[in-house]
Amino acid sequence: MDTINNTINNTVNNTGVTLHIARYVTIAMDLAERVANGNYKEEQKISGRSTLAGIYNVSPETVRRALSLLQEAGVVRVVPGTGVYVNSVEAARDYLAESSQYKVILDMQERLSGLVRERNRLNADIEHLTSELLDYVLSVLSARHKI
């Protein structure tokens, strides 16, 4: 989980805004990372929802959502009444690659939003300064020409 959290926490764009990724997504990424790194082998049973909820200090519903993501990706299979089993190490690697792409897209989107906000702020400053300049020029001309 530390590697995933470090990746997420270090995904900070140039505006200093840290990306927010839902907790169930980070749990799914952590479990996929553990599968990809060999901590869990194919066909190995992973702890049940309640145990995982305790490990990650979240509700069983949050774990259910994480497992649902992994099941859709083919990383695990959830067998009701029996448990969660590792289905594919390769699918775990694919899931992590897709997650990384998602983070890159979010980062780009946040950076773009920050740049648009900065541009809008600069436009407002330019507009304000232009107005002040015009007022000043008019006052100088009025004083010289007694307009």
MARDREN-245080 format. One line per field, with one value per residue: residue number from 0; z, y, x of N, C-alpha, C in turn. Coordinates in steps of 0.1 Angstrom, whole numbers, padded with zeros to 4 digits. Example, Ala and Ser with C-alpha at 12.3 -4.5 7.8 and 13.67 -1.06 7.14 Angstrom:
<tigus>
gudo: (0/1)
n.z: (0078/0071)
n.y: (-0057/-0022)
n.x: (0132/0128)
ca.z: (0078/0071)
ca.y: (-0045/-0011)
ca.x: (0123/0137)
c.z: (0078/0079)
c.y: (-0033/0000)
c.x: (0132/0129)
</tigus>
This chain:
<tigus>
gudo: (0/1/2/3/4/5/6/7/8/9/10/11/12/13/14/15/16/17/18/19/20/21/22/23/24/25/26/27/28/29/30/31/32/33/34/35/36/37/38/39/40/41/42/43/44/45/46/47/48/49/50/51/52/53/54/55/56/57/58/59/60/61/62/63/64/65/66/67/68/69/70/71/72/73/74/75/76/77/78/79/80/81/82/83/84/85/86/87/88/89/90/91/92/93/94/95/96/97/98/99/100/101/102/103/104/105/106/107/108/109/110/111/112/113/114/115/116/117/118/119/120/121/122/123/124/125/126/127/128/129/130/131/132/133/134/135/136/137/138/139/140/141/142/143/144/145/146)
n.z: (0000/0006/-0016/-0036/-0022/-0020/-0047/-0053/-0035/-0044/-0068/-0077/-0091/-0110/-0098/-0072/-0062/-0048/-0062/-0059/-0052/-0050/-0021/-0023/-0048/-0044/-0027/-0043/-0062/-0046/-0038/-0064/-0069/-0050/-0060/-0085/-0077/-0066/-0040/-0036/-0050/-0081/-0080/-0052/-0021/-0010/0019/0034/0029/0053/0069/0052/0053/0079/0078/0060/0073/0067/0056/0050/0027/0012/0006/-0008/-0031/-0041/-0046/-0065/-0087/-0092/-0099/-0122/-0138/-0141/-0123/-0098/-0085/-0071/-0049/-0038/-0003/-0001/-0006/-0018/-0046/-0062/-0096/-0119/-0125/-0146/-0154/-0132/-0135/-0159/-0150/-0132/-0149/-0164/-0144/-0138/-0161/-0159/-0137/-0148/-0167/-0151/-0137/-0158/-0165/-0141/-0141/-0164/-0157/-0136/-0150/-0166/-0147/-0137/-0161/-0163/-0140/-0146/-0169/-0157/-0140/-0160/-0173/-0152/-0147/-0172/-0173/-0151/-0162/-0184/-0171/-0157/-0179/-0190/-0169/-0169/-0194/-0192/-0173/-0186/-0208/-0199/-0200)
n.y: (-0012/0012/0019/0025/0046/0065/0070/0082/0103/0117/0126/0154/0184/0212/0233/0228/0212/0183/0152/0136/0104/0080/0060/0033/0028/0031/0010/-0012/-0008/-0013/-0040/-0052/-0045/-0060/-0086/-0085/-0082/-0106/-0112/-0124/-0154/-0169/-0183/-0183/-0178/-0148/-0127/-0124/-0101/-0087/-0090/-0077/-0052/-0045/-0045/-0024/-0005/0004/0004/-0027/-0023/-0006/-0022/-0041/-0027/-0022/-0048/-0054/-0038/-0051/-0076/-0071/-0064/-0088/-0096/-0108/-0133/-0134/-0156/-0163/-0169/-0184/-0170/-0147/-0150/-0151/-0144/-0137/-0128/-0114/-0099/-0082/-0067/-0054/-0040/-0022/-0008/0005/0021/0038/0052/0065/0082/0098/0112/0125/0141/0158/0170/0184/0201/0216/0228/0244/0261/0274/0288/0304/0319/0333/0348/0364/0377/0392/0409/0423/0436/0452/0468/0480/0495/0513/0526/0539/0556/0572/0583/0598/0616/0630/0641/0656/0675/0689/0699/0710/0697)
n.x: (0008/0021/0036/0017/0003/0024/0028/0003/0002/0024/0016/0013/0003/0015/0001/0000/-0020/-0032/-0041/-0072/-0081/-0105/-0110/-0116/-0106/-0078/-0074/-0080/-0060/-0038/-0042/-0040/-0014/-0001/-0007/0005/0032/0037/0030/0006/-0004/-0016/-0048/-0047/-0062/-0075/-0078/-0111/-0139/-0145/-0122/-0103/-0115/-0109/-0081/-0076/-0089/-0115/-0150/-0169/-0183/-0168/-0145/-0159/-0165/-0139/-0131/-0149/-0141/-0117/-0125/-0140/-0119/-0107/-0088/-0093/-0115/-0146/-0161/-0191/-0197/-0174/-0150/-0124/-0104/-0073/-0071/-0057/-0023/-0013/-0035/-0036/-0013/-0020/-0042/-0030/-0014/-0034/-0045/-0024/-0023/-0048/-0043/-0023/-0038/-0057/-0039/-0030/-0054/-0059/-0037/-0042/-0066/-0057/-0039/-0058/-0072/-0052/-0047/-0072/-0071/-0048/-0059/-0079/-0064/-0049/-0070/-0079/-0056/-0054/-0077/-0071/-0049/-0060/-0078/-0059/-0045/-0065/-0070/-0046/-0046/-0069/-0062/-0041/-0053/-0075/-0100)
ca.z: (0000/0007/-0030/-0042/-0015/-0024/-0060/-0053/-0028/-0052/-0080/-0074/-0103/-0108/-0090/-0058/-0058/-0048/-0068/-0049/-0057/-0040/-0012/-0028/-0059/-0039/-0022/-0055/-0068/-0036/-0039/-0077/-0068/-0043/-0069/-0095/-0071/-0061/-0026/-0037/-0062/-0088/-0073/-0038/-0015/-0003/0030/0031/0030/0067/0073/0044/0058/0091/0074/0054/0082/0059/0057/0041/0014/0004/0002/-0019/-0043/-0046/-0052/-0078/-0097/-0096/-0105/-0136/-0145/-0142/-0113/-0088/-0086/-0058/-0048/-0026/0007/0000/-0005/-0029/-0051/-0073/-0109/-0129/-0123/-0158/-0153/-0122/-0142/-0168/-0142/-0126/-0161/-0167/-0133/-0140/-0172/-0153/-0129/-0157/-0173/-0140/-0135/-0169/-0164/-0130/-0145/-0173/-0149/-0129/-0160/-0170/-0135/-0137/-0172/-0160/-0130/-0153/-0177/-0148/-0137/-0172/-0175/-0141/-0150/-0184/-0168/-0143/-0171/-0192/-0162/-0155/-0191/-0192/-0159/-0173/-0206/-0188/-0166/-0195/-0218/-0192/-0206)
ca.y: (0000/0023/0024/0032/0059/0074/0074/0091/0115/0125/0130/0168/0191/0225/0243/0223/0205/0168/0145/0128/0092/0073/0050/0019/0026/0029/-0004/-0021/-0007/-0020/-0054/-0055/-0044/-0072/-0097/-0083/-0083/-0120/-0114/-0134/-0162/-0172/-0193/-0182/-0171/-0135/-0125/-0120/-0086/-0082/-0090/-0067/-0040/-0042/-0042/-0011/0004/0009/-0004/-0038/-0019/0000/-0033/-0047/-0019/-0024/-0061/-0054/-0033/-0061/-0087/-0067/-0064/-0102/-0099/-0117/-0138/-0135/-0167/-0161/-0179/-0190/-0160/-0140/-0158/-0144/-0150/-0135/-0119/-0106/-0089/-0073/-0058/-0046/-0030/-0012/0001/0014/0030/0048/0061/0073/0092/0108/0120/0134/0151/0167/0178/0194/0211/0224/0237/0254/0271/0282/0297/0314/0328/0341/0358/0374/0385/0402/0418/0431/0444/0462/0477/0488/0505/0523/0533/0548/0566/0580/0591/0608/0626/0638/0649/0666/0685/0696/0705/0715/0690)
ca.x: (0000/0029/0040/0005/0000/0034/0025/-0008/0006/0034/0009/0009/0005/0022/-0006/0001/-0032/-0030/-0052/-0080/-0086/-0114/-0103/-0118/-0097/-0065/-0074/-0080/-0046/-0029/-0043/-0035/0001/0004/-0008/0016/0045/0039/0026/-0005/-0003/-0028/-0056/-0045/-0073/-0072/-0087/-0125/-0142/-0144/-0108/-0097/-0120/-0101/-0067/-0075/-0096/-0127/-0162/-0169/-0188/-0156/-0138/-0167/-0163/-0126/-0131/-0157/-0132/-0107/-0132/-0143/-0106/-0102/-0077/-0097/-0129/-0153/-0170/-0200/-0197/-0161/-0140/-0119/-0093/-0065/-0075/-0046/-0013/-0012/-0046/-0032/-0004/-0028/-0050/-0021/-0010/-0045/-0046/-0014/-0028/-0059/-0037/-0017/-0049/-0062/-0029/-0030/-0066/-0058/-0027/-0049/-0075/-0048/-0035/-0069/-0075/-0041/-0049/-0083/-0066/-0040/-0068/-0086/-0053/-0047/-0082/-0079/-0045/-0057/-0087/-0064/-0041/-0069/-0082/-0048/-0042/-0076/-0069/-0035/-0050/-0079/-0055/-0033/-0061/-0087/-0112)
c.z: (0000/-0007/-0037/-0035/-0019/-0038/-0061/-0046/-0035/-0065/-0077/-0086/-0100/-0100/-0075/-0053/-0059/-0054/-0058/-0057/-0047/-0033/-0018/-0041/-0055/-0033/-0033/-0061/-0059/-0038/-0053/-0076/-0061/-0051/-0079/-0089/-0065/-0047/-0025/-0050/-0069/-0081/-0057/-0033/-0007/0009/0026/0033/0043/0072/0065/0049/0071/0088/0069/0062/0074/0061/0047/0027/0005/-0001/-0010/-0032/-0050/-0053/-0065/-0089/-0102/-0103/-0120/-0144/-0147/-0132/-0103/-0092/-0072/-0058/-0036/-0016/0008/0001/-0018/-0033/-0062/-0086/-0119/-0125/-0134/-0158/-0143/-0127/-0151/-0161/-0136/-0137/-0164/-0156/-0134/-0151/-0167/-0145/-0137/-0163/-0163/-0137/-0146/-0168/-0152/-0134/-0155/-0166/-0142/-0138/-0165/-0159/-0135/-0149/-0169/-0149/-0137/-0162/-0169/-0144/-0148/-0174/-0165/-0144/-0162/-0181/-0160/-0152/-0179/-0183/-0159/-0167/-0193/-0182/-0163/-0185/-0202/-0181/-0175/-0204/-0212/-0198/-0196)
c.y: (0012/0028/0031/0045/0069/0079/0084/0104/0124/0129/0144/0176/0204/0235/0239/0216/0190/0162/0137/0116/0085/0062/0036/0017/0024/0015/-0014/-0020/-0014/-0035/-0059/-0055/-0056/-0085/-0096/-0085/-0098/-0122/-0124/-0141/-0165/-0184/-0192/-0174/-0159/-0134/-0121/-0105/-0080/-0080/-0078/-0053/-0035/-0038/-0028/0000/0012/0000/-0016/-0034/-0013/-0011/-0040/-0040/-0021/-0038/-0062/-0049/-0044/-0073/-0084/-0067/-0078/-0105/-0109/-0123/-0139/-0146/-0166/-0173/-0186/-0181/-0154/-0147/-0150/-0152/-0149/-0124/-0109/-0095/-0079/-0063/-0049/-0035/-0019/-0002/0011/0024/0041/0057/0070/0085/0103/0117/0129/0145/0162/0176/0188/0205/0221/0234/0248/0265/0280/0292/0308/0324/0338/0352/0368/0383/0396/0413/0428/0441/0455/0472/0486/0499/0516/0532/0543/0559/0576/0589/0602/0619/0636/0647/0660/0678/0694/0705/0711/0710/0689)
c.x: (0009/0033/0029/0002/0011/0032/0014/-0004/0016/0028/0004/0012/0012/0014/-0006/-0011/-0030/-0043/-0059/-0085/-0093/-0107/-0104/-0109/-0083/-0063/-0073/-0066/-0036/-0030/-0038/-0019/0006/0003/0004/0030/0047/0035/0014/-0003/-0016/-0035/-0055/-0058/-0068/-0082/-0101/-0127/-0140/-0130/-0101/-0102/-0112/-0087/-0066/-0083/-0108/-0139/-0161/-0174/-0177/-0148/-0146/-0165/-0149/-0125/-0139/-0149/-0122/-0113/-0136/-0131/-0100/-0090/-0080/-0111/-0134/-0163/-0178/-0199/-0183/-0150/-0135/-0106/-0086/-0068/-0063/-0036/-0012/-0023/-0043/-0023/-0011/-0036/-0042/-0016/-0021/-0047/-0036/-0018/-0039/-0053/-0030/-0027/-0055/-0052/-0029/-0043/-0065/-0048/-0034/-0058/-0068/-0044/-0046/-0073/-0065/-0043/-0061/-0079/-0057/-0049/-0075/-0076/-0050/-0058/-0082/-0068/-0048/-0067/-0080/-0055/-0049/-0074/-0071/-0045/-0053/-0075/-0057/-0039/-0060/-0072/-0047/-0042/-0074/-0100/-0123)
</tigus>
